[in-house]
């Protein structure tokens, strides 16, 4: 691209957002509007988000047409919008600069004293949500950008007046390298997004570059129990958190469980900082809570804010979200779409004491399914019964010739369903009291569970 977006982010300048209804585009529209820019946009369909933006006085066209960008001095697009989009093509032809969403967020966060950027292969949404709860409890009035819905905010974002911005920071397509973190949190590093990264070493290079964005006086918060993270950040000055490593700066001690929910002390440099009682289960959530506590500590928040914030956190949308009960079976939905996330989910589910765990899984993208095939088989075998929906394509075409049928062939007793209505029907026939039914995946598998409840 060459040019910087920064001079364009000034009051009175007109910007067109292509895909304005998207999960991180709509908060961007609102932030830019608050900054005094003239915001307009387009989206493929009407939605509650589009309605909300219109109520703020932001004009939005439905459908993508070249004429819609008239008068715009620059465009911002979501990653899903490609160069052949009529609006992007028109902007290029007219010499109007086009920027990526991540570039805009990166420039905006330079206006905040504290930019807390939460990265990692998994746990980002939950940890960003927990951190938001903590900063809200401290009455820090943060601006927040999360890749999921947080009940506390009734959305995935808020625009605050405080000096802190908290952002979920995704490594896909190196988008977090546009960011300007003063506190970079790294939860874990694994091989993922292999349609973009070559291998684990390529992912690690990206995360190291992300950590290097932190200025002198900022802090890199890292998981000392994750070997890939420690290897990636070797030689850098870190503030570490851990359950196992004795040398970590921030540790969970005196851990106890009540009905599967953990309570523990957050101990920093040998001193108790906070006593946390979580409303979400699983060891992975102790790590997430420690990361949120560490971010709060390095920004001088009181331990009381950590205690209060985490006591009210009951999970982010699509993160082990309770959907209802059918024929005595409890139905939960989860976004897990990587073997590491499946492992955490099924381990936690095991600790809850159900008679059977039924996992209805929809793999996400052909490339990921192929690259991590044996790990998916290994993790799915931990459920008592597996129902496999066909692979969710997302941004891909099936040039590989892979199907969920291939996974089913490797998992004893697994049932393959070509369509989501078949998944619903299969679960309906199976459900009995004492069952935990999980609908799992980053696509639209949750609709199979919702249809069952209807």
C-alpha positions in Angstrom: 0.0 0.0 0.0 2.8 2.4 0.9 0.8 5.3 2.4 -0.1 5.5 6.1 -3.8 5.7 7.2 -2.9 8.0 10.1 -3.3 11.4 8.3 -6.7 10.3 7.1 -8.1 9.6 10.6 -9.0 13.3 11.3 -12.3 15.0 12.1 -14.4 15.9 9.0 -12.7 13.4 6.6 -15.1 11.1 4.8 -14.5 7.3 5.0 -16.4 4.4 3.4 -16.4 1.1 5.2 -16.8 -1.9 2.9 -18.5 -4.7 5.0 -19.5 -2.2 7.8 -21.8 -4.7 9.5 -19.0 -7.1 10.4 -17.9 -8.1 13.9 -14.9 -5.8 14.0 -16.0 -3.3 11.3 -19.1 -2.1 13.2 -17.2 -1.0 16.3 -14.6 0.6 14.0 -17.4 2.6 12.4 -18.6 3.8 15.8 -15.1 4.7 17.0 -14.4 6.7 13.8 -17.9 8.4 14.1 -17.0 9.4 17.7 -13.7 10.8 16.5 -15.7 13.2 14.2 -15.1 11.5 10.8 -18.0 11.4 8.3 -18.6 7.7 8.2 -20.6 5.8 5.5 -20.6 2.2 4.4 -22.0 -0.9 2.7 -22.9 -4.4 3.7 -24.3 -7.5 2.0 -27.4 -7.6 4.2 -29.6 -5.8 6.7 -28.9 -6.6 10.3 -29.5 -5.3 13.8 -25.9 -4.0 13.7 -26.6 -2.1 10.4 -29.8 -0.6 12.1 -27.8 0.4 15.1 -25.2 2.3 13.0 -27.9 4.0 11.0 -29.5 5.2 14.3 -26.2 7.1 14.9 -26.6 8.8 11.6 -24.3 6.6 9.5 -25.7 6.0 6.0 -25.4 2.4 4.8 -26.1 0.9 1.4 -27.1 -2.8 1.1 -25.1 -4.6 -1.6 -21.7 -3.6 -3.0 -21.8 -1.1 -5.9 -19.2 1.2 -7.3 -21.5 4.2 -7.0 -21.7 3.8 -3.2 -18.2 5.1 -2.6 -18.8 8.5 -4.1 -17.4 11.4 -2.0 -15.2 9.1 0.1 -11.6 10.2 0.7 -10.5 6.7 1.7 -11.9 3.2 2.1 -11.5 0.6 4.9 -12.3 -3.0 4.1 -12.7 -6.2 6.1 -10.4 -9.2 5.2 -13.4 -10.9 3.6 -13.7 -8.2 0.9 -11.4 -9.0 -2.0 -9.8 -6.8 -4.8 -12.5 -7.9 -7.3 -15.2 -6.3 -5.1 -16.9 -3.5 -7.2 -16.3 -0.8 -4.5 -12.6 -1.7 -4.1 -12.1 -1.8 -7.9 -13.8 1.6 -8.2 -11.6 3.1 -5.5 -8.4 1.7 -7.1 -9.5 3.1 -10.5 -10.2 6.6 -9.0 -6.9 6.6 -7.0 -8.8 6.5 -3.6 -6.6 4.7 -1.0 -7.9 1.4 0.4 -6.8 0.3 3.9 -7.3 -2.9 5.9 -9.4 -2.9 9.0 -6.3 -3.9 11.2 -4.4 -0.8 9.9 -7.2 1.5 11.1 -7.3 -0.2 14.6 -3.5 0.0 14.8 -3.6 3.8 14.1 -6.5 4.4 16.5 -4.8 2.6 19.4 -1.9 5.0 19.2 -4.3 7.6 20.6 -4.7 5.6 23.9 -2.2 5.6 26.7 -2.7 1.9 27.2 -3.3 -0.6 24.4 -3.8 -4.1 25.7 -3.6 -6.5 22.8 -4.4 -10.1 23.6 -3.0 -12.7 21.2 -2.6 -16.5 21.1 -3.7 -19.5 19.1 -6.7 -20.0 21.4 -8.3 -18.3 24.4 -8.2 -14.8 22.9 -11.9 -14.1 23.1 -12.3 -15.4 26.6 -9.2 -13.6 27.9 -10.2 -10.3 26.2 -13.6 -10.7 27.7 -12.2 -11.4 31.2 -9.8 -8.4 30.9 -12.8 -6.2 29.9 -14.7 -7.4 33.1 -11.6 -6.5 35.2 -11.1 -3.0 33.6 -14.9 -2.3 33.9 -14.8 -3.3 37.6 -11.9 -0.8 38.0 -14.1 1.8 36.4 -11.4 2.5 33.8 -14.1 3.0 31.1 -12.1 1.1 28.4 -12.7 1.0 24.7 -13.0 -2.7 23.8 -12.9 -4.9 20.6 -13.7 -8.6 21.0 -14.3 -11.3 18.3 -17.4 -12.6 20.0 -20.4 -11.3 22.0 -19.9 -10.5 25.7 -23.1 -10.5 27.7 -21.8 -7.6 29.9 -21.6 -5.4 26.8 -24.6 -6.9 24.9 -22.2 -6.9 21.9 -18.6 -7.5 21.0 -17.4 -4.0 21.7 -17.8 -0.7 23.6 -16.5 2.8 23.0 -15.3 4.3 26.3 -13.8 7.6 27.3 -10.9 6.1 29.4 -7.2 5.9 28.4 -7.2 2.1 27.8 -8.2 0.2 24.7 -8.4 -3.7 24.9 -8.3 -5.6 21.6 -8.5 -9.3 20.7 -5.5 -9.6 18.3 -5.5 -12.2 15.6 -2.4 -13.5 13.9 -4.3 -14.6 10.7 -2.8 -12.9 7.7 -0.4 -11.2 10.2 -3.2 -8.7 10.9 -2.0 -8.0 14.5 1.3 -6.7 13.1 -0.6 -3.5 12.2 -1.3 -3.0 15.9 0.6 -0.8 18.5 0.4 -2.7 21.8 1.8 -1.2 25.0 0.8 -4.5 26.7 1.1 -7.5 24.4 -0.4 -10.7 26.0 0.6 -14.0 24.4 -1.5 -17.0 25.7 0.0 -19.8 23.6 1.4 -20.5 20.2 0.5 -23.5 18.0 0.4 -24.4 14.3 -2.8 -22.9 13.0 -4.1 -21.0 10.0 -1.9 -23.2 7.8 -3.7 -21.8 4.7 -1.6 -18.7 5.4 1.4 -19.7 7.5 3.8 -22.3 6.2 4.4 -24.1 9.4 4.8 -23.6 13.2 8.1 -21.8 12.7 6.3 -19.3 10.4 3.6 -18.7 13.1 6.3 -18.2 15.8 8.1 -15.6 13.6 4.9 -13.7 13.4 4.3 -13.8 17.2 7.9 -12.6 17.8 7.4 -9.7 15.5 4.1 -8.9 17.4 6.0 -8.9 20.7 8.7 -6.6 19.2 6.0 -3.9 18.6 5.8 -3.2 22.3 7.7 0.1 23.0 10.2 0.6 25.9 8.1 1.1 29.0 5.5 -1.4 27.7 5.1 -5.0 28.8 5.1 -8.4 27.1 2.9 -10.7 29.2 3.6 -14.4 28.3 2.5 -17.9 29.4 5.6 -19.5 31.0 4.0 -23.0 30.8 3.8 -22.9 27.0 7.1 -24.1 25.5 6.4 -22.7 22.1 5.8 -19.2 23.6 8.9 -19.3 25.7 11.0 -20.5 22.7 9.5 -17.8 20.4 10.2 -15.0 22.9 13.6 -16.2 24.1 15.9 -13.3 25.1 13.0 -10.8 25.4 12.1 -9.1 28.7 8.8 -10.7 29.8 6.2 -10.6 32.6 5.2 -14.3 32.8 2.2 -16.1 34.2 2.0 -19.9 34.9 0.4 -22.7 36.9 3.5 -25.0 36.9 6.6 -22.9 36.3 8.0 -21.9 39.7 9.9 -19.0 38.2 6.9 -17.2 36.7 6.1 -13.6 37.9 2.4 -14.3 38.3 1.1 -17.7 39.6 -2.1 -19.4 40.6 -1.7 -21.0 44.0 -4.0 -22.8 46.5 -6.3 -24.0 43.7 -9.5 -25.7 44.7 -12.6 -26.8 42.8 -16.3 -26.5 43.8 -18.8 -28.1 41.3 -16.0 -28.0 38.7 -15.4 -24.3 39.2 -11.9 -23.2 40.2 -10.9 -20.8 43.0 -7.3 -19.7 43.6 -5.0 -17.0 44.7 -3.2 -14.9 42.2 0.3 -14.5 43.6 2.8 -12.0 42.1 6.4 -12.1 43.1 5.4 -14.0 46.3 2.7 -11.6 47.3 -1.1 -12.3 47.1 -2.5 -9.8 44.6 -6.1 -11.2 44.4 -8.3 -14.2 45.4 -10.3 -15.3 42.3 -13.5 -17.5 42.2 -14.3 -18.3 38.6 -17.8 -18.9 37.2 -16.3 -20.9 34.3 -14.7 -24.3 34.5 -11.5 -25.9 33.1 -7.8 -25.4 33.7 -7.6 -23.4 30.5 -9.7 -20.7 32.1 -7.3 -20.5 35.1 -4.6 -19.6 32.5 -6.9 -17.1 30.8 -7.8 -15.5 34.2 -4.0 -15.3 35.1 -3.3 -13.5 31.8 -6.1 -11.0 32.5 -4.8 -10.5 36.1 -1.3 -10.0 34.8 -2.4 -7.3 32.3 -4.3 -5.6 35.1 -1.3 -5.7 37.5 1.2 -4.2 35.0 -1.2 -1.3 34.5 -1.5 -0.8 38.2 -5.1 -1.8 38.7 -6.0 -2.9 42.3 -6.4 -6.7 43.0 -10.0 -6.0 44.1 -10.9 -5.1 40.4 -9.6 -8.6 39.4 -11.7 -10.3 42.1 -14.9 -8.4 41.2 -14.4 -8.5 37.5 -13.8 -12.2 37.3 -16.5 -13.1 39.8 -19.1 -11.7 37.3 -17.6 -13.3 34.2 -19.9 -16.2 33.0 -18.4 -16.8 29.6 -18.4 -15.1 26.2 -20.9 -16.0 23.5 -20.2 -19.4 21.8 -17.7 -20.3 24.5 -19.3 -23.3 26.3 -22.6 -21.4 26.1 -25.7 -23.1 27.6 -28.4 -23.3 25.0 -31.1 -25.4 26.8 -32.4 -28.9 27.5 -33.9 -31.5 25.2 -35.3 -34.9 26.5 -33.2 -34.5 29.7 -30.0 -33.8 27.8 -28.2 -30.5 28.4 -27.1 -28.7 25.2 -24.1 -26.4 25.1 -22.4 -24.7 22.2 -18.7 -24.0 21.7 -16.6 -22.2 19.1 -13.6 -24.7 19.4 -12.2 -25.4 15.9 -8.6 -26.3 16.6 -7.4 -29.6 18.3 -6.0 -27.6 21.3 -9.4 -26.0 21.9 -11.2 -29.4 21.5 -8.8 -30.9 24.0 -9.5 -28.1 26.5 -13.3 -28.3 25.9 -13.6 -32.1 26.2 -11.3 -32.2 29.3 -13.5 -29.6 31.0 -16.7 -31.4 29.9 -15.3 -34.7 31.4 -14.9 -33.0 34.8 -18.6 -32.1 35.0 -19.9 -35.6 35.7 -22.3 -36.3 32.8 -23.1 -39.9 31.9 -22.3 -39.4 28.2 -20.6 -36.6 26.2 -22.0 -36.4 22.7 -19.9 -34.1 20.5 -21.4 -32.8 17.2 -18.4 -31.3 15.5 -18.2 -29.3 12.3 -14.6 -28.9 11.0 -13.7 -25.4 9.9 -11.9 -25.1 6.5 -10.5 -27.9 4.3 -6.9 -26.8 4.8 -7.1 -26.9 8.6 -8.8 -30.3 8.5 -6.1 -31.8 6.3 -3.2 -30.2 8.1 -4.3 -31.3 11.6 -6.2 -34.5 10.6 -4.6 -36.9 13.1 -4.9 -34.5 16.0 -8.6 -34.0 15.3 -9.1 -37.8 15.3 -7.2 -38.1 18.6 -9.2 -35.4 20.4 -12.6 -36.4 19.0 -12.1 -40.0 20.2 -12.3 -38.6 23.8 -16.1 -38.0 23.4 -18.5 -40.9 24.1 -20.3 -40.3 20.8 -19.3 -38.2 17.8 -21.6 -36.8 15.2 -19.7 -35.1 12.3 -21.2 -32.4 10.1 -19.6 -31.7 6.7 -16.6 -29.3 6.7 -17.5 -25.6 6.8 -15.8 -24.0 3.8 -15.5 -20.4 5.2 -13.2 -18.7 2.7 -12.1 -21.8 0.9 -13.0 -24.1 -2.1 -12.5 -27.8 -1.6 -9.6 -28.4 -4.0 -8.2 -31.1 -1.6 -11.2 -33.5 -1.9 -11.4 -34.0 1.9 -14.7 -34.7 3.8 -15.8 -35.1 7.4 -16.5 -38.7 6.2 -12.7 -39.2 6.3 -12.7 -38.3 10.0 -15.7 -40.5 10.8 -13.9 -43.5 9.3 -11.1 -43.1 11.9 -13.4 -42.6 15.0 -15.2 -45.7 16.3 -19.0 -45.3 16.2 -18.9 -41.9 14.6 -21.9 -40.8 12.6 -21.4 -38.7 9.5 -24.1 -36.2 8.4 -24.1 -34.5 5.1 -26.4 -31.6 6.2 -27.2 -29.8 9.5 -30.8 -30.9 9.5 -29.4 -34.5 9.6 -27.2 -33.5 12.6 -30.3 -32.2 14.4 -32.3 -35.4 13.6 -29.4 -37.6 14.8 -29.1 -35.7 18.1 -32.8 -35.9 18.6 -32.8 -39.7 18.3 -29.8 -40.0 20.7 -30.6 -37.5 23.4 -31.4 -39.0 26.9 -31.2 -37.8 30.5 -27.6 -37.6 31.8 -26.2 -36.6 28.4 -24.1 -33.5 27.6 -24.6 -32.6 24.0 -22.0 -30.2 22.6 -22.4 -28.5 19.2 -18.8 -27.5 18.3 -17.1 -25.5 15.6 -16.5 -22.0 14.2 -19.2 -22.3 11.4 -23.0 -22.6 11.7 -23.1 -25.9 13.7 -24.8 -24.0 16.6 -28.0 -23.8 14.4 -28.3 -27.7 14.7 -28.6 -27.4 18.5 -31.0 -24.5 18.3 -33.2 -26.4 15.8 -33.3 -29.3 18.3 -34.5 -27.0 21.1 -37.2 -25.6 18.9 
